[in-house]
Amino acid sequence: MVAESLAAQQPAFGPLTVEEGAPLQRITLVPMVESADVVERGTLSADVWLGLSNIFEQDSTETHDLFVDMERLLTAVTVRWGVADGLEVGGRLTLETAGGGVLDTFVLRYHELLGFGQANRDRFPNGAYEERLGDGDRVFLEDAGPRTLGLDDARIFLKWRASASSDGRSVLSLKTVAWLPAQSNLVGERRANVALVGLARVGVGSWYLHGMLGASTARTSPELTAIVRAASFSFSVALERSFGSSLAGVLQYQIAPPLLRGFGHRELDGVASNVVIGLAGQWGGSWSWDVGFQEDVPADTPAIDFTLGIRVSRSWQ
């Protein structure tokens, strides 16, 4: 009884809501890191996640020319419904706002303060916008231009709780996702993809360990087939420390194996990895939230410089 009482006072709020935001990864389905929990039968849940990113990638060699310079705000709206015990269905719309932005000066100073280096960022004008990848003769990727709340993609999913401990602190779930792209670059059309994601959580005392492993198809336009692998993978692990019944701190790491191929350069076909740190919690019983700051580690990978993510969720029974 005492152990159950302590567990109830230290619920899990993690992991931090985040997904890989690099333009070179988002040409196909990118799974979002989320909790292994499934909404209860008859419960409706809705959440909004905002991910603000500052992106700069510049690399030119004998085999390719890459230049990505932008700021982007992703707005993901997700609705879930508990259709049965341990089973939920849901849908998500992702809206994208992209442009030159206003954070370049801040990022330059931030990198200088922490000694991260500027990776040629300081050689280009602040507030610029461009997204382009080519090899001299062909252009593989060229963005259509700045946009405001443009529909990026739609997703439908089913999530099943495969196993759970008696106190609910340890959970294993499986999720299937269908991804429908809504816009494409100037080179070719994006194509629909599907994913299978495993989500797990283990709770011991005031600590929780979260994990996610995802695999998806990587169907793309014919213009990109030669440089994109047939499948995409992602993995994340998070350590959560509960501070009571309404707040927790989370340290998280996520990694995605190479999606592009044939360039022989780690900024294009290398591993994308990020460290995320933040807080998560709840209030009022039906509201939950998390705030996370994501930084690419190491810096010379396809992962973006940083993302500030904020999620707010509300449930109704």
C-alpha positions in Angstrom: 0.0 0.0 0.0 2.8 2.4 0.8 4.6 1.7 -2.5 1.4 2.2 -4.4 0.8 5.5 -2.6 4.3 6.8 -3.5 3.9 5.7 -7.1 0.6 7.7 -7.3 2.5 10.8 -6.0 5.2 10.5 -8.6 3.5 9.9 -12.0 5.4 9.9 -15.3 5.1 13.1 -17.4 7.8 12.4 -20.0 9.3 12.0 -22.4 9.7 15.4 -23.9 7.6 15.9 -27.1 10.0 16.2 -30.0 10.8 15.0 -33.5 13.7 15.4 -35.9 13.2 18.8 -37.7 16.1 18.8 -40.2 14.8 19.5 -43.7 17.0 16.7 -45.1 15.2 14.2 -42.8 11.7 15.6 -43.2 11.4 14.7 -46.9 9.8 11.5 -45.5 7.9 10.4 -42.3 9.6 11.4 -39.0 8.1 9.8 -35.9 7.4 12.1 -32.9 8.7 11.0 -29.5 5.7 10.6 -27.2 4.6 8.7 -24.0 4.0 5.0 -24.1 0.6 5.6 -22.4 -2.7 5.0 -24.3 -5.7 7.2 -23.5 -8.4 5.4 -21.6 -11.5 4.0 -23.1 -14.0 6.8 -23.8 -11.4 9.6 -23.3 -10.8 12.3 -25.8 -7.4 14.0 -25.8 -6.1 17.0 -27.8 -2.7 18.6 -27.8 -0.8 21.3 -29.6 3.0 21.1 -30.0 5.0 24.1 -31.2 8.6 23.6 -32.4 10.6 26.7 -33.2 13.9 26.0 -35.1 16.8 28.0 -36.4 18.5 26.1 -39.2 21.8 26.6 -41.0 23.6 24.0 -43.1 26.3 25.1 -45.6 28.6 22.6 -47.3 30.2 22.6 -50.7 32.5 19.9 -52.1 33.4 18.4 -55.5 30.3 16.2 -55.3 27.5 18.5 -54.0 26.4 21.9 -52.9 24.2 22.2 -49.8 22.7 25.4 -48.4 19.9 25.6 -45.9 19.3 28.9 -44.0 15.9 29.5 -42.4 13.8 29.7 -39.3 10.8 27.4 -39.0 7.8 27.0 -36.7 6.1 23.6 -36.8 2.6 23.5 -35.3 1.3 20.0 -34.7 -2.3 19.5 -33.6 -3.1 15.9 -32.5 -6.4 14.4 -31.4 -6.7 10.9 -29.7 -9.8 8.8 -28.8 -9.8 5.8 -26.6 -11.9 3.3 -28.6 -11.4 0.3 -26.3 -9.3 -0.8 -23.3 -5.7 -0.3 -24.3 -6.5 1.0 -27.8 -6.6 4.5 -29.2 -7.0 6.0 -32.6 -6.0 9.5 -33.7 -5.0 12.0 -36.2 -2.6 14.9 -36.6 -2.1 17.9 -38.8 1.2 19.6 -39.1 1.4 23.3 -40.1 4.6 25.0 -41.2 5.6 28.6 -41.0 9.0 29.2 -42.5 11.1 32.3 -43.4 14.3 34.2 -42.7 13.5 34.7 -39.1 14.9 36.9 -36.4 17.1 34.7 -34.3 20.3 34.6 -36.3 22.1 37.2 -34.1 21.1 35.4 -31.0 22.4 32.1 -32.3 25.7 33.6 -33.3 26.2 35.0 -29.8 24.9 31.8 -28.1 27.4 29.7 -30.1 30.2 32.1 -29.4 29.4 32.1 -25.6 29.5 28.3 -25.4 32.4 27.8 -27.8 30.4 25.7 -30.3 31.8 27.4 -33.4 29.7 29.1 -36.2 30.1 26.6 -39.1 30.3 29.5 -41.6 27.1 31.0 -40.3 28.8 34.3 -39.6 29.8 34.6 -43.3 26.2 35.0 -44.5 23.6 37.8 -43.9 21.3 37.5 -40.9 17.6 36.8 -41.7 18.3 35.1 -45.1 16.1 32.2 -46.4 17.2 29.4 -48.8 17.0 25.6 -49.0 18.9 23.9 -51.8 20.8 20.7 -52.4 22.4 19.8 -55.7 25.5 18.1 -57.3 26.4 20.7 -59.8 24.4 19.3 -62.7 21.2 18.4 -60.9 19.1 20.0 -58.1 17.8 17.3 -55.8 16.0 19.6 -53.3 14.8 23.2 -53.6 12.2 24.7 -51.3 9.2 26.4 -52.7 9.8 29.5 -50.5 8.6 31.1 -47.3 5.1 30.2 -46.0 2.8 31.0 -43.2 0.8 28.1 -41.6 1.0 26.0 -44.7 -0.2 22.4 -44.3 2.9 20.2 -44.1 1.4 16.8 -43.6 -1.5 14.8 -42.1 -1.2 11.6 -40.1 -3.6 8.9 -38.9 -2.5 6.4 -36.3 -3.5 3.5 -34.1 -1.8 2.8 -30.7 -2.1 -0.4 -28.7 -1.0 -1.0 -25.1 0.7 -4.4 -25.4 1.7 -4.7 -21.7 1.6 -2.7 -18.5 2.5 -3.3 -14.8 -0.2 -3.4 -12.2 0.6 0.2 -11.0 0.8 1.5 -14.6 4.4 2.8 -14.1 5.9 0.4 -16.7 4.2 0.2 -20.1 4.9 -1.2 -23.6 3.0 0.1 -26.6 3.0 -0.3 -30.3 1.9 2.4 -32.8 1.2 2.3 -36.5 1.2 5.6 -38.5 0.1 6.5 -42.0 1.8 9.7 -43.3 0.2 11.8 -46.0 2.4 14.8 -47.3 0.6 18.0 -48.2 3.3 20.0 -50.0 6.5 19.4 -52.0 9.6 21.1 -53.0 10.2 22.5 -56.5 12.0 19.3 -57.7 9.5 16.5 -57.0 6.4 15.4 -55.2 6.6 13.7 -51.8 4.8 10.4 -51.4 2.8 8.7 -48.6 4.6 6.5 -46.1 3.9 4.2 -43.1 5.7 3.6 -39.9 5.7 1.1 -36.9 6.8 2.5 -33.6 7.6 0.8 -30.3 7.2 2.9 -27.1 8.3 1.7 -23.6 8.5 3.1 -20.1 10.0 1.6 -16.9 9.5 3.3 -13.5 11.6 2.7 -10.4 11.1 5.0 -7.4 11.2 8.6 -8.5 12.9 7.8 -11.8 11.5 6.8 -15.2 13.3 5.5 -18.3 11.5 6.0 -21.6 12.4 4.5 -25.0 11.2 4.7 -28.6 12.2 2.7 -31.6 10.6 3.5 -35.0 11.0 2.3 -38.5 9.2 3.6 -41.6 9.2 3.4 -45.4 11.0 6.2 -47.1 9.1 6.5 -50.4 10.0 9.7 -52.3 9.6 11.3 -55.7 11.5 9.6 -58.6 13.9 12.6 -58.7 15.2 11.7 -55.2 15.2 7.9 -55.4 18.9 7.7 -56.2 19.9 9.6 -53.0 17.4 8.3 -50.5 17.4 5.0 -48.7 14.4 2.7 -48.8 13.7 2.9 -45.1 14.1 5.3 -42.2 14.8 4.6 -38.6 14.8 6.5 -35.3 15.6 5.8 -31.7 15.3 7.8 -28.5 15.9 7.3 -24.8 14.9 9.6 -21.9 15.7 9.7 -18.2 13.0 11.4 -16.1 13.3 12.5 -12.5 9.9 13.1 -10.7 9.7 16.0 -8.4 6.3 15.1 -7.0 2.7 15.0 -8.3 3.0 17.7 -10.9 6.5 18.3 -12.1 9.5 16.3 -13.6 12.8 17.0 -15.2 13.8 15.1 -18.3 17.1 14.5 -20.1 16.7 12.9 -23.5 18.8 11.7 -26.5 17.6 10.8 -29.9 19.3 9.5 -33.0 18.4 8.7 -36.6 20.6 6.7 -38.9 21.4 8.2 -42.4 18.5 8.8 -44.7 20.4 10.2 -47.7 23.1 8.1 -49.4 25.9 8.4 -51.9 27.4 11.8 -50.8 30.1 10.5 -48.5 29.8 13.4 -46.2 28.5 13.3 -42.6 26.6 16.6 -42.9 24.4 14.9 -45.6 24.4 11.2 -45.2 25.6 11.0 -41.6 23.7 10.2 -38.4 21.4 12.9 -37.1 21.6 13.1 -33.3 20.2 15.5 -30.7 20.3 16.1 -26.9 17.1 17.5 -25.4 16.6 18.8 -21.9 13.4 20.2 -20.3 10.5 20.0 -17.9 7.2 18.2 -18.0 4.2 18.2 -15.7 0.4 18.6 -15.2 -2.2 20.8 -13.6 -5.8 20.4 -12.7 -5.9 16.7 -13.5 -6.9 17.1 -17.2 -4.1 19.4 -18.4 -0.5 18.3 -19.1 2.5 20.1 -20.7 6.2 19.9 -21.5 8.9 22.3 -22.6 12.2 21.1 -24.1 15.3 22.6 -25.7 17.0 20.5 -28.4 20.6 20.9 -29.5 22.4 18.9 -32.2 25.4 16.9 -30.8 27.8 16.8 -32.6 27.2 19.9 -34.7 28.4 18.5 -38.1 25.4 16.3 -38.8 22.1 16.7 -40.7 20.4 17.5 -37.4 19.3 21.2 -37.0 21.1 23.7 -34.7 18.4 23.9 -32.1 14.6 23.6 -31.5 12.6 25.0 -28.7 9.5 22.8 -28.2 6.3 23.5 -26.2 3.4 21.1 -25.8 0.0 21.6 -24.1 -2.6 18.8 -23.8 -6.1 18.6 -22.5 -8.3 15.5 -22.0 -12.0 14.9 -21.5 -13.7 11.8 -20.2 
